[in-house]
Amino acid sequence: MYQNYTIGQTTLTLNLDFAIPHNHLANTISWFVDSIPEDVLLGNTAKTGRPAYHPAMMLKILLFAYSRRVFSGRKIELMLEENVPMMALAEHQQISYHTINNFRSSKHANELVKKSFLYFTNLLEAEGLINEGAIFIDGTKIEADANRYTFVWRKAVEKFHDKLKGQAVELYDELIAKEVVKAMAKEKVQTSQGLAELAQETEAEIEKLIEEIEQEPKAIPGGSPRKARRRGLKKLLHKLRKDYVPRMKKYEEAKEIFAGRNSYSKTDHDATFMHMKEDHMKNGQLKPGYNIQAATTDQYVVDFALYPNPTDFRTFEPFLKQMTTLDKFDKIVADAGYGSEYNYSMLAEKYSDKKYYIPYTMYEKEKTRKYRNDPTKLANWFYDEKDDYYLDQNGVRFNFKYYSQRKDRSTGQVRDFKVYEADEFQLTLELERLAKTKSGRQRQVRYNPNWQYLKEKAKAVLQSPEGRHIYSMRKYDVEPIFEHLKNVFGMRRTHLRGKKKFETDIGIAFMMNLSKYWNRRWSKDQFSLFKNKNRQKKTVKQLKLRVGLIVFQYLRVSFFPDTYKNNFPRI
């Protein structure tokens, strides 16, 4: 349930003096948000409680505040009191910063911001602003709003978790020997739930001993064996309750938080520690952050996503998979960070209807003269296709030996290699010496036919006239987006904690699309207005010239009639 939000119906005549200009950015934002369907804006409306502010109004004020580089909830609240366009968007309602921050952190706001890119892409398509049907993909890393020294490393957790499991098994064996535990699987003891049950059984045994001790005589020669047994069990119970169970729970929770990652921050569990370009200490310090992937066309962001992977090539497939507007583009352009055998194979298999312009890592280096003349590179060796052997720069012959496979741990792809081994018997003794390694083994080289084929295919596309043209647009299409985000917006660190909240935050920032769209549209209108003014000035100037000539002719006839008669005889 939301409060009534009808635009223009509650405006009083007294407020007409405070109306914003027709070509103002606030009007463009309002027009775009109102173009989103009502069911998308409202989402699942609550039926009880106080009516909430309309999501359209909340989204408008956030988009306008971010366009003015205002990200704080308190400052946005202040803008609603002092800024005329903000007052117009909010219909002069005073909204608390708590309400603004709660909406910005909500799941509905996250879904609404993500869907707004779909409608903006439809707008670009309708106005023919998609840049030659190409989508440009790139990524950048932004530091999370988390403490830099609250790191948790997966290797450390796994190491101490395994050590704790061993200690738990030892304690279990001790309780078995003391006949405290009678039936419990050893594997169950290595979990926090199993340790908690072990503690309960130990506590039950202690209570049983207490009852038996109360029935004993006060003085027993040599001491009570039950009291000695109780003291030993109390020590074990204290170790279970205060040490083993809490630590086991902590390690199990940490493994769930990792979710395949190598680290996370204690103050922002979704942030992963990675290298940043902004390394002020110059020591390669790892900082908690997010890898932002963005897709652009004509410098408009059409989609984005956040990933915990510090490298781009692992984010390429999931990013394309979640992109709802990919069918509007027939060309995919990215830099060498995405060029890998797995990504090339994935594009050929799943996106065969699209062209891709993605260089591999060594693409630029392979074009240099130094690389082409390097005798140590396998690509520069002599190859006999008929007999399938290589000759290196010294003349050592490498014959095909066998096939081998390697499985990539990050992607799970199985890569096939041809292994060539230097012959044991060469033409000369010197060549036989060069055919061996320092340890005395025969030298080997590996060749990946599939990877070589994919590289040649990518190279042919990039070196074509169309490929050079399309790929050259990447630098001024997608890269300025991140430059604008960091240097103009000043967003070098997140404002909210948690992946979903930061996704909303960065999505609103990426809707700088509206500012750019408005600026280009306004500039176009201004240019037309400037041309009209010049045309009017030219017309007035010509009119003045004609009037001046008429006056001159009149004066000439009046004061010099003879001259006029001689030059202009009557007919």
N, C-alpha and C positions, 0 to 999 in steps of 0.2 A: 504494500500500500504506500503510495507516494502523495505528497502535497500537490495541489493543482498548480500547473505551470503552463500558462497560456501566454504566448508571446504577444506583446502589444495591446492586450486587452485592459490592463490595469494602469497604463501610462496616463498621467494627468497632463493637462494643458500647461500647467506651471513648469513642468519638467522639459518642455520642448526646447528651452534655451540650452539645456544640457545634453541634447541629442548628439550622438557621434556622427561624423561625416559618413556619407553613403559608401565611399571607397575605403573605409577603415578596415584594418585587419580583423577587428572584433566581429564585424558583419560577415566576413568570409568564414571565420570559425563557426559562427552561429548558423550560417547557411549550410555548411558541410555537416555539422552535427545533426541538424534537423532533417538532412537527407537520409540519415540512417533509419531503417524501419523501426517502428514503435516497439515491436515485440523484442527486437535485439536490444534496444535501449533499456527496456524495463526488466527483462529477464524474469526470474522467479520472484514475484512481488510478495512480500509478507502480508498476511491478512489481518494480523493483530498488531497492537502497539501503536505508538505515535507515528503518523505518516512521515516518511523520510523525504528529504529533498529530492527533486527529480534528477535522475542520473544525467539527463541531457544538460541541465544547468551546471551540475558539478563537473562534468567533462569539459564544458565550455570554459569555465573559470580556470581550470587546471591548464588547459591548452594555452589560454591567453597569458596566464602567469608564467608558464615555462617559456613562452615566446619573448617575454620581457626578462628572462634569466632570473626569475624568482622561484626558488624551490622550497623554501621554508614554509611550513603551515602557518606559522604566526605572521610572517610577512604577507602571505596570501590573504589572511584575514584583515591585515591592515590595508591592503590594496582595495578590498571591498568597501572600505570606509572613505578612501581618498582618491581612488582612480575612477574616472567617469566611465570609461569603457567596461571596467569590471562591474560597476554599479548597474550598467545597462544589461549586461549578460546575466546578472543575478537578480534583476528586477528590484534592486535596492534592498535586498534581504541581507541581514547580518548573519553570517555563518561562522560558527566557532572553528578554530583551528583543529579541535578534537574531531569534529565532524569531517573536515577536509582530509585529515590524516587517516581517519577510519575508512573513508570511501576510497582513498588512494591505495590503502593496504588490503582492500577487500578482493575476494575472488571474482565478484561481478565486474569490478573495474578492470581487472586483468583480462577477462574475456572480452569486455567491450573495447579495450584499447587494441587487442590483437585483431578483432574483427573490423575495426575501423580502417586498417590497412587494406583489407579486401575491398571495401567500398571506395577508398581513395584510388586503388589501382583501376577499378571500373571507371572512375572519373577520368583518369589518364587515358585509358583506352578509348573512351567516348570522345575525347578532345584530340586524339591522335598524338599524344605526347610520349608514347612508348618509343624509345630510341632504337629504331631499325629492328625491332623485335628482339633485342638483345637484353639479357639480364646479367648484371655485373655483381659478382660475389667476392666479398673480402671479409676479414675479421680483425678485431683488435682486442686488447686485454685492458680491463679497467679494474682498479683496486677496489676491494670490498670495504664496506664500513665495518671493519673488524680489527681487533688488536693484532698487530704483526707478530706478536710473540706467544700467541695462544694456539700453537700448532699441535696437531696430533698426527703422528706418522703411522702408516699401516704396518710397516715392517717392525716397528717397536711394539705395537699392540700384539701382532702375531707372535713375536718372540716371547713376550711376558705372558701371553695367554697360554701358550704351550707349556711354559714353565709352571704356571699355576695348575694346569691340568695334571701335570706329573705330581705336584705336591698334594692335590686332592686325592689322587689314586693312592698315594702313600698313607694319607690319613684314613682313607677308607679301609685299607689293609689292616691298619692298626685297630680300627674299630671292629673289624671282623675277628681279629685275634682276641679281642676282649669280649667277644660275643655280644656286642651291642647291636650290630646290624646283622640280620640273618639272611635276607633275600633282597638284593638290589643289584642291577646290572652295573658293571664297571663303567660302561659308556655313559650311563645316566648321571654318574657322579661328576662327570666332566662338564656339567651344565650348572647354572645357578639354581634351577629348579631342583635338580638332584641334590645339590649341597644343602638347600633349604630343608628338604625332606630328611637328609642325614642329620641336620641340626635338631629337627623335631624328635627323631628317634633317640638321639643322645639325651635331649632334655627329658624325654619320658623315662629313660633309664635312670637319670639322676633323681627324678621325683620318686621313683620306686625305691631307690636306695635310701632316700630321706625317710620314707615311711618305715623301712626296715631298721634304720639306725635309731629311730625313736623308741622302738621296742627293745633295744639292747640295754643291758645294764650300763650305768654311768662309767664304771671303771672296768676296763678289760686289760688284763696283763699283756704287754707288748703292743697295745693299741688295736683299734678296730680296723680290720681289713676292708670293711665296707666304706669307712671314712677315707681310707687311702685311695680306694677305687673312685670314690666320689670326687676327690681332689683332682685326680688325673682326668676324669671325664669333664670336669668344669673347665679345665685348661683347654681341652680340645673343643668344647662348645664355644668358649670365648674366641678361639682362633677362627672357628667357622663363622660365627655371627659378626665379628668385628673386622675380619680380614678377608677370608676366602669368598664368602657370598657377595659382599659389596664389590670386590674387585672383579669377580666373575661377571656380575651384572654390567659393570662399567665396560669391560672388554667386549661383551656381547652387544651392547648398545653401540659401541664404537664401530664394530664390524657392520652393523646395519646402516649406520650413517655413511660409512665409506662408499657403499654401493658401487664397488669397482674402482674407486679412486685411490690414490696413494696418500692423501692427506685431507684434513679439513681443519677449520678454525673452531675453537670452543665458543666464540662469541657470534659466529655465523656458520652454522653447520653446512650450509650449501656452498660456501666459498672454498676454493681449492688453492693451495699454495703453488705459485708459478713465478717464472721470471717476468719482470716488467721492463719496458723500455726506459721508464723513469727510474734509473738506478742512481740515486743521489750519493750513496756511500761508495759506489764503484767497486762493489765486492760480490756482485751476483746474488744479492740477497733475495730469497724467495718471499713473496708477499701474497696474502689471501686475495683472490680476485676471480673474475669471470671472463670467459672467452665469448665475445659478442660477435655473432655472424650476421651480416646484413646483405641484402640484395637490393640493388638500385637500378634505375633506368632514368636517363636524362637528369641525373643527380637527385631523383626522388627515391626515398626508401619505400620499397613495396612489401618487404617482409624482413623479419629479424628473429633471432633466437639466441638463447644463452646455453653455454655448454661448459662442463668442468675440465675439458681436455685443453691443455695448453697449446697443442699443435692443431693446425687447421685441417690437415688431410683426413683426420678421423671424424671431423664434424661435417664433412661434405655430404655424405650419404644421408644421415638423419636430417640435415637441414633441407635438402631437396625433397625428402619424403614428407616433411611437415608443411611444405610450402603449398598453399591452396591456390595461388595464382600462377603456378608454373605453366599451366596450359596456355597462357596468353603470350608466351615467349617461345621462340624456336631456336634461340642461340644462347649458350651458357658460356660466360667469360669469367675466368679467374686467374690468379697469379700462380707462380711455380710452387707455392706452398701446398697446392691441391693436386699437383701432378704426381701420381703414383700409379703403379700397376693395378692396384685394387680399384682405384677410382676410375681409371680408364676402362677397365673391364666392366665395372658397374654401369658406367654410362652407355657402353656399347650394348649391354644386355637389357637394361631397364628403360633407357631413354634413347632408343635407336632413332626416334623421329626428330631428335634435336641435334644440332651441330654444337660442338664444344671447341673452345679456343683456350686451351690450358697448357702451358709449357711445363716440362718436367724440370727437375732441379738443376740438371747440368746442361740445359738447353742453351743458355747464353754462353757458357764456358766452352761448349763443344764447337762453337762458331769461331773461337779465337784461333789465331795462327799458332800460338804456343801449344794448344791442345792438339791440333791437327798434326803438328810436327813432333809430338812427344812419342818416342819409340817404346815407352813402357806401357802404353795403353793398348788394350786388346783390339780396339777398333782400328788401330794403325798397323796391326800385324798382317802379314800375308796369309790369306786363307785359300786353300784348295777345296772348292766345293765338291769336286768329283770324288776325291779320296777322303774328304772330311778331316783335314789336319791343319794346324797353324804352324807358322814359323815366326819366332820372335825376332827382335832386332839383331841378335847375335847369330841367328840361323839355327837355334835349337828347335827341334821338331816336337810338336805336341799332337798326339793322336787321340781320337775319341776313346774314352775309357768306359764310362757307364753313365746312366741317368740317376739323378738324385732329386729329392724333394725336401722342401723346408716349409714349415707352417709358421705363418706370422702370428705371434701371440696377440697383437693388438686387434687384428681384423679377422683372424682365423682362416685367412686365405692360404691355400697350399700352392707353393711356387715350384715350378719344374725347371731343373737345370741340366745342362749337358756338361759333364766333367771331362776335360782334356788333360792328359798326363804326359809329361816329357818321356820320350823313349829312353830306355836304359842304355841302348847302344846307339850312339850318334856317329857322325862321319869322322870326327876326330876326338882325341882324348880331352882336348880343351872343351869341346862342346859337351862331352859326357860329364865333365866337372861342373859346367854351367847348368846342366840339367838337374842338378841336385841342390837341395836347400843346405843351410848351415848344419842342420842336424843329420844330414846324409840321406834324406828321403827325396823321392822324385817330385819335382815341382808339378803343381796342378793349377789350372785355371777353370773358372766356371762361366758358363754362357747361358743366358736365359732367352730362348727364342721368342717367347710370347712378349716379354718386356721389350725386346728389341723391335718387334713388329709394331707394338703400340706406340713406341717412341717415334718410329719413322712415320707412322700415320699422323701423329700429332704435329710432327715437324712439317710435313707436307701441307697440312691445313694452315699452320701459322705463317708459313712462308709464301702462301698464295696472296695475290693482291687483296682479295676480300679479307683474308685472315689478318694481314698487316693493318688494314684499315680498322677492322673491328677491335682487334686487341689494343691498338693505339688509343682507343677511346677509354680504356679502363682507368688510366691514370687520372683523367679529369672527370670521371663519372663517379666512381665509388670511393676513391681515396679522400676527396674533399669532404665527404660526409663525416668521417672520423676526425678530420682536422677541425671542422666546424664544431663538432660535439665537444672536443677537448679544449680548444683554444678560444673559441667564441663563447660557447656555453659554459666553459670552465668545468666540465664534468669529467674530472680525472679520478674521481672516487664516487662510489654510490652514495645515495642519500638514505636508502632504506636497507634493512637487513632481511635476508631470505631471498631465494631465487624468484619466487612469484612476485614479491613486492618490488624487487629490483627490475623485474621484467616489465611491470607496469610503469615504473619510473623511467626507464630507458625508452619505452614505447612512446610515452608522452613527449619525451625530448626529441625522438625521431620524427614526431609529427611536426617538426620544423618544416615538413613538406608544405603545410598550409601557409607558413610565412613566405616560403619560396614561391609557391603558387600565386599568392596574393601579390608579392613583389613584382613577379614577371607580368602578371595581368595588369597591375597598376602602372607599371612602366610602359606597357603597350598603350594603355589609355592615355597616359601623359604624352607619349610620343605622337599619338594621333591628335591630341589637343594642341601640341606644339606646332604640328604641321598646319592645322587649321588656322592658328594664330598667324603663322607666317604667310599663309595664303591671304588672310584678311589684310595684313599689313601691305602685302604686295598690291592687292586690289586698291586700297586707299592711296598708295603711292602713285599708281597709274592714273587714278582719278584726279589726284592733285596735279599731275603733269598735264593732263588734258585740259583741265580748267585754266592752268597757267598759259597754255598755248592759245586758248580762246581769248583770254584777256589781252595777251600780247598782240594778237591779230586785230582786236578791237582798237587798242591804242594806236597801232600802226596806221589803221585806216583813218582814225580821227585826226592824228597830228601830221601824217605824211600821205595825204591823198594822192599826190602825183606819183609817188613811188608805188603805191598800191595799184594805180591805173596802168602804169608801165609794166609791172610784173604780172598783173592779172587782168588782161584785156577782157572787155565785155563780149559776150557771145550773142 
